[in-house]
Amino acid sequence: MFTRKDFVSLGDYDQIGRALLNLTREGKLIRLGYGLYTKARKNRITGLPMIAAKGGFDQVAKESLNLLGVKWQPGIAEQNYNAGVTTQIPINTQVLINDRFNRIIGTDKFKLEVQRN
């Protein structure tokens, strides 16, 4: 998980953008949002790039919030599951955010759902 700002010392804004775009096209990176990228690996079945993190999109989305300095907590469905209130496993990644946050974090298949208090 990294941001575009991590590469400022290596070149100017346009050069970094071109390099990240080329790596995304090659399937080595996946873009998660404005300036957010994560490593990718090829899916054994389809051959298409997928998120390389063991925890998948859930892990990467929460790491990106930490990287951006956003204070968050698990969503209500995840809190209920962890507390044993329900046995339904939350499917979508949901988080509670109290601060101002107006970014879209996601891929073509997954989106981070933001709940407000």
TIFI-348725 format. One record per residue: residue number from 1; residue in three letters; x, y, z of N, C-alpha, C in turn. Coordinates in steps of 0.05 Angstrom, whole numbers, plus 5000, padded with zeros to 4 digits. Last residue first. Layout:
N
+-----+---------+------+------+------+-------+-------+-------+------+------+------+
| num | residuo | n.xx | n.yy | n.zz | ca.xx | ca.yy | ca.zz | c.xx | c.yy | c.zz |
+-----+---------+------+------+------+-------+-------+-------+------+------+------+
| NUM |     ALA |    X |    Y |    Z |     X |     Y |     Z |    X |    Y |    Z |
...
+-----+---------+------+------+------+-------+-------+-------+------+------+------+
This chain:
117
+-----+---------+------+------+------+-------+-------+-------+------+------+------+
| num | residuo | n.xx | n.yy | n.zz | ca.xx | ca.yy | ca.zz | c.xx | c.yy | c.zz |
+-----+---------+------+------+------+-------+-------+-------+------+------+------+
| 117 |     ASN | 4570 | 5173 | 5236 |  4558 |  5172 |  5262 | 4537 | 5193 | 5265 |
| 116 |     ARG | 4568 | 5142 | 5171 |  4572 |  5166 |  5188 | 4558 | 5162 | 5215 |
| 115 |     GLN | 4603 | 5096 | 5132 |  4579 |  5102 |  5148 | 4587 | 5126 | 5166 |
| 114 |     VAL | 4626 | 5078 | 5069 |  4631 |  5096 |  5092 | 4604 | 5101 | 5106 |
| 113 |     GLU | 4650 | 5024 | 5035 |  4626 |  5037 |  5044 | 4631 | 5052 | 5069 |
| 112 |     LEU | 4694 | 5015 | 4983 |  4693 |  5019 |  5012 | 4667 | 5035 | 5018 |
| 111 |     LYS | 4681 | 4968 | 4931 |  4681 |  4996 |  4940 | 4680 | 4997 | 4971 |
| 110 |     PHE | 4703 | 4925 | 4879 |  4698 |  4930 |  4907 | 4698 | 4960 | 4913 |
| 109 |     LYS | 4712 | 4923 | 4823 |  4693 |  4905 |  4835 | 4685 | 4911 | 4864 |
| 108 |     ASP | 4749 | 4962 | 4810 |  4726 |  4959 |  4792 | 4705 | 4941 | 4804 |
| 107 |     THR | 4761 | 4989 | 4875 |  4770 |  4979 |  4850 | 4746 | 4976 | 4831 |
| 106 |     GLY | 4767 | 5043 | 4923 |  4756 |  5019 |  4911 | 4770 | 5011 | 4886 |
| 105 |     ILE | 4748 | 5100 | 4954 |  4768 |  5079 |  4955 | 4756 | 5054 | 4944 |
| 104 |     ILE | 4736 | 5166 | 4947 |  4726 |  5140 |  4939 | 4750 | 5121 | 4939 |
| 103 |     ARG | 4732 | 5215 | 4999 |  4746 |  5201 |  4978 | 4732 | 5175 | 4971 |
| 102 |     ASN | 4718 | 5249 | 5041 |  4702 |  5250 |  5017 | 4717 | 5237 | 4993 |
| 101 |     PHE | 4710 | 5264 | 5107 |  4724 |  5245 |  5089 | 4707 | 5243 | 5064 |
| 100 |     ARG | 4714 | 5290 | 5169 |  4707 |  5296 |  5142 | 4723 | 5278 | 5124 |
|  99 |     ASP | 4704 | 5239 | 5221 |  4717 |  5263 |  5209 | 4705 | 5268 | 5181 |
|  98 |     ASN | 4681 | 5191 | 5233 |  4670 |  5215 |  5246 | 4680 | 5240 | 5232 |
|  97 |     ILE | 4663 | 5131 | 5203 |  4682 |  5154 |  5203 | 4668 | 5178 | 5215 |
|  96 |     LEU | 4661 | 5062 | 5200 |  4649 |  5086 |  5212 | 4670 | 5108 | 5213 |
|  95 |     VAL | 4661 | 5019 | 5143 |  4675 |  5032 |  5165 | 4658 | 5056 | 5174 |
|  94 |     GLN | 4656 | 4958 | 5107 |  4643 |  4982 |  5117 | 4659 | 4993 | 5141 |
|  93 |     THR | 4659 | 4916 | 5055 |  4676 |  4930 |  5073 | 4663 | 4956 | 5081 |
|  92 |     ASN | 4608 | 4866 | 5050 |  4621 |  4890 |  5041 | 4638 | 4903 | 5063 |
|  91 |     ILE | 4594 | 4823 | 5085 |  4605 |  4818 |  5058 | 4620 | 4843 | 5049 |
|  90 |     PRO | 4596 | 4799 | 5151 |  4593 |  4822 |  5133 | 4607 | 4817 | 5107 |
|  89 |     ILE | 4563 | 4740 | 5168 |  4589 |  4752 |  5162 | 4585 | 4775 | 5144 |
|  88 |     GLN | 4517 | 4729 | 5218 |  4520 |  4737 |  5190 | 4547 | 4751 | 5186 |
|  87 |     THR | 4507 | 4721 | 5270 |  4525 |  4702 |  5257 | 4529 | 4708 | 5228 |
|  86 |     THR | 4506 | 4773 | 5320 |  4496 |  4759 |  5296 | 4516 | 4740 | 5286 |
|  85 |     VAL | 4533 | 4784 | 5367 |  4504 |  4791 |  5365 | 4491 | 4776 | 5342 |
|  84 |     GLY | 4587 | 4778 | 5372 |  4570 |  4754 |  5375 | 4541 | 4759 | 5374 |
|  83 |     ALA | 4621 | 4819 | 5363 |  4610 |  4817 |  5390 | 4592 | 4793 | 5394 |
|  82 |     ASN | 4631 | 4812 | 5309 |  4653 |  4808 |  5328 | 4643 | 4805 | 5356 |
|  81 |     TYR | 4580 | 4826 | 5288 |  4591 |  4799 |  5284 | 4613 | 4793 | 5304 |
|  80 |     ASN | 4576 | 4880 | 5304 |  4557 |  4860 |  5313 | 4567 | 4832 | 5310 |
|  79 |     GLN | 4620 | 4901 | 5275 |  4619 |  4903 |  5304 | 4600 | 4882 | 5316 |
|  78 |     GLU | 4603 | 4893 | 5222 |  4627 |  4879 |  5232 | 4628 | 4879 | 5263 |
|  77 |     ALA | 4558 | 4926 | 5221 |  4555 |  4898 |  5216 | 4578 | 4882 | 5226 |
|  76 |     ILE | 4581 | 4977 | 5231 |  4562 |  4966 |  5251 | 4559 | 4936 | 5246 |
|  75 |     GLY | 4652 | 4978 | 5215 |  4624 |  4984 |  5211 | 4606 | 4969 | 5231 |
|  74 |     PRO | 4709 | 4997 | 5256 |  4694 |  4978 |  5239 | 4665 | 4986 | 5237 |
|  73 |     GLN | 4732 | 5066 | 5251 |  4726 |  5042 |  5267 | 4710 | 5023 | 5250 |
|  72 |     TRP | 4780 | 5118 | 5240 |  4758 |  5101 |  5233 | 4754 | 5079 | 5253 |
|  71 |     LYS | 4813 | 5175 | 5221 |  4805 |  5159 |  5244 | 4779 | 5144 | 5237 |
|  70 |     VAL | 4862 | 5179 | 5171 |  4833 |  5181 |  5177 | 4828 | 5163 | 5201 |
|  69 |     GLY | 4912 | 5179 | 5147 |  4909 |  5192 |  5173 | 4880 | 5195 | 5181 |
|  68 |     LEU | 4924 | 5150 | 5102 |  4914 |  5177 |  5098 | 4910 | 5192 | 5124 |
|  67 |     LEU | 4937 | 5102 | 5126 |  4957 |  5116 |  5112 | 4950 | 5145 | 5107 |
|  66 |     ASN | 4886 | 5086 | 5145 |  4908 |  5092 |  5164 | 4930 | 5108 | 5151 |
|  65 |     LEU | 4862 | 5078 | 5095 |  4851 |  5098 |  5114 | 4872 | 5106 | 5135 |
|  64 |     SER | 4893 | 5036 | 5076 |  4894 |  5062 |  5062 | 4882 | 5084 | 5080 |
|  63 |     GLU | 4880 | 4995 | 5111 |  4907 |  5005 |  5111 | 4908 | 5033 | 5098 |
|  62 |     LYS | 4827 | 4987 | 5094 |  4832 |  4997 |  5121 | 4860 | 5008 | 5124 |
|  61 |     ALA | 4836 | 4968 | 5042 |  4820 |  4992 |  5046 | 4825 | 5004 | 5074 |
|  60 |     VAL | 4867 | 4922 | 5051 |  4879 |  4944 |  5036 | 4863 | 4970 | 5041 |
|  59 |     GLN | 4830 | 4888 | 5078 |  4855 |  4896 |  5090 | 4867 | 4921 | 5077 |
|  58 |     ASP | 4790 | 4884 | 5038 |  4784 |  4893 |  5066 | 4809 | 4903 | 5079 |
|  57 |     PHE | 4814 | 4861 | 4994 |  4806 |  4889 |  4993 | 4801 | 4900 | 5021 |
|  56 |     GLY | 4859 | 4815 | 5026 |  4844 |  4824 |  5004 | 4837 | 4854 | 5006 |
|  55 |     GLY | 4894 | 4794 | 5063 |  4867 |  4802 |  5072 | 4849 | 4813 | 5050 |
|  54 |     LYS | 4940 | 4789 | 5032 |  4927 |  4765 |  5042 | 4898 | 4771 | 5051 |
|  53 |     ALA | 4948 | 4829 | 4973 |  4947 |  4827 |  5002 | 4932 | 4802 | 5011 |
|  52 |     ALA | 4943 | 4835 | 4918 |  4962 |  4815 |  4928 | 4961 | 4811 | 4958 |
|  51 |     ILE | 4886 | 4840 | 4878 |  4901 |  4850 |  4901 | 4918 | 4828 | 4913 |
|  50 |     MET | 4897 | 4819 | 4809 |  4881 |  4821 |  4833 | 4898 | 4831 | 4856 |
|  49 |     PRO | 4897 | 4816 | 4738 |  4909 |  4825 |  4763 | 4888 | 4826 | 4785 |
|  48 |     LEU | 4879 | 4753 | 4706 |  4876 |  4782 |  4709 | 4889 | 4790 | 4736 |
|  47 |     GLY | 4877 | 4699 | 4701 |  4901 |  4712 |  4691 | 4900 | 4742 | 4694 |
|  46 |     THR | 4836 | 4667 | 4721 |  4830 |  4685 |  4699 | 4855 | 4698 | 4687 |
|  45 |     ILE | 4865 | 4633 | 4758 |  4843 |  4623 |  4741 | 4839 | 4641 | 4717 |
|  44 |     ARG | 4903 | 4660 | 4786 |  4911 |  4635 |  4774 | 4889 | 4625 | 4754 |
|  43 |     ASN | 4914 | 4729 | 4778 |  4895 |  4708 |  4787 | 4902 | 4683 | 4772 |
|  42 |     LYS | 4975 | 4761 | 4791 |  4956 |  4750 |  4771 | 4939 | 4728 | 4784 |
|  41 |     ARG | 4976 | 4816 | 4837 |  4986 |  4791 |  4827 | 4966 | 4780 | 4808 |
|  40 |     ALA | 4995 | 4882 | 4860 |  4977 |  4863 |  4847 | 4992 | 4837 | 4840 |
|  39 |     LYS | 4999 | 4932 | 4911 |  5012 |  4912 |  4894 | 4990 | 4892 | 4883 |
|  38 |     THR | 4964 | 4995 | 4905 |  4972 |  4971 |  4920 | 4984 | 4951 | 4900 |
|  37 |     TYR | 4954 | 5066 | 4912 |  4961 |  5042 |  4896 | 4968 | 5019 | 4915 |
|  36 |     LEU | 4926 | 5129 | 4908 |  4929 |  5105 |  4924 | 4933 | 5081 | 4906 |
|  35 |     GLY | 4913 | 5175 | 4878 |  4940 |  5173 |  4890 | 4944 | 5149 | 4907 |
|  34 |     TYR | 4848 | 5162 | 4884 |  4865 |  5184 |  4876 | 4892 | 5182 | 4892 |
|  33 |     GLY | 4846 | 5090 | 4885 |  4834 |  5117 |  4887 | 4854 | 5137 | 4879 |
|  32 |     LEU | 4872 | 5044 | 4874 |  4850 |  5043 |  4892 | 4835 | 5069 | 4894 |
|  31 |     ARG | 4902 | 5010 | 4822 |  4896 |  5036 |  4832 | 4871 | 5034 | 4849 |
|  30 |     ILE | 4950 | 4960 | 4826 |  4922 |  4965 |  4823 | 4917 | 4993 | 4836 |
|  29 |     LEU | 5008 | 4934 | 4790 |  4995 |  4952 |  4811 | 4965 | 4953 | 4805 |
|  28 |     LYS | 5019 | 4901 | 4750 |  5035 |  4898 |  4774 | 5024 | 4915 | 4797 |
|  27 |     GLY | 4996 | 4905 | 4700 |  4983 |  4887 |  4719 | 4999 | 4883 | 4745 |
|  26 |     GLU | 5011 | 4942 | 4663 |  5025 |  4916 |  4663 | 5013 | 4896 | 4683 |
|  25 |     ARG | 4981 | 4985 | 4680 |  4974 |  4972 |  4654 | 4987 | 4945 | 4652 |
|  24 |     THR | 5009 | 4998 | 4726 |  4981 |  4990 |  4728 | 4973 | 4975 | 4702 |
|  23 |     LEU | 5058 | 5014 | 4705 |  5057 |  4990 |  4723 | 5029 | 4980 | 4726 |
|  22 |     ASN | 5041 | 5059 | 4676 |  5052 |  5036 |  4662 | 5052 | 5011 | 4679 |
|  21 |     LEU | 5023 | 5092 | 4719 |  5004 |  5083 |  4698 | 5015 | 5059 | 4683 |
|  20 |     LEU | 5072 | 5100 | 4745 |  5050 |  5086 |  4759 | 5029 | 5076 | 4739 |
|  19 |     ALA | 5099 | 5130 | 4705 |  5110 |  5104 |  4715 | 5088 | 5088 | 4729 |
|  18 |     ARG | 5066 | 5175 | 4700 |  5070 |  5157 |  4677 | 5080 | 5130 | 4686 |
|  17 |     GLY | 5071 | 5197 | 4752 |  5045 |  5189 |  4742 | 5047 | 5169 | 4719 |
|  16 |     ILE | 5125 | 5209 | 4753 |  5114 |  5190 |  4772 | 5087 | 5179 | 4762 |
|  15 |     GLN | 5125 | 5249 | 4714 |  5141 |  5225 |  4711 | 5131 | 5203 | 4729 |
|  14 |     ASP | 5091 | 5289 | 4737 |  5084 |  5275 |  4712 | 5099 | 5249 | 4707 |
|  13 |     TYR | 5120 | 5304 | 4783 |  5093 |  5294 |  4785 | 5085 | 5278 | 4760 |
|  12 |     ASP | 5190 | 5283 | 4780 |  5168 |  5303 |  4782 | 5141 | 5289 | 4780 |
|  11 |     GLY | 5225 | 5235 | 4822 |  5219 |  5250 |  4797 | 5197 | 5270 | 4801 |
|  10 |     LEU | 5238 | 5216 | 4872 |  5248 |  5202 |  4848 | 5243 | 5216 | 4822 |
|   9 |     SER | 5213 | 5241 | 4914 |  5242 |  5245 |  4911 | 5254 | 5232 | 4886 |
|   8 |     VAL | 5161 | 5223 | 4910 |  5167 |  5251 |  4903 | 5197 | 5255 | 4898 |
|   7 |     PHE | 5138 | 5175 | 4924 |  5158 |  5175 |  4903 | 5167 | 5203 | 4894 |
|   6 |     ASP | 5097 | 5181 | 4960 |  5120 |  5166 |  4968 | 5143 | 5167 | 4948 |
|   5 |     LYS | 5055 | 5205 | 4934 |  5073 |  5222 |  4948 | 5099 | 5208 | 4957 |
|   4 |     ARG | 5023 | 5163 | 4918 |  5039 |  5176 |  4898 | 5061 | 5194 | 4911 |
|   3 |     THR | 5025 | 5113 | 4968 |  5013 |  5136 |  4955 | 5033 | 5147 | 4934 |
|   2 |     PHE | 5014 | 5042 | 4981 |  5030 |  5067 |  4980 | 5015 | 5088 | 4965 |
|   1 |     MET | 5017 | 4977 | 5000 |  5000 |  5000 |  5000 | 5018 | 5025 | 5000 |
+-----+---------+------+------+------+-------+-------+-------+------+------+------+
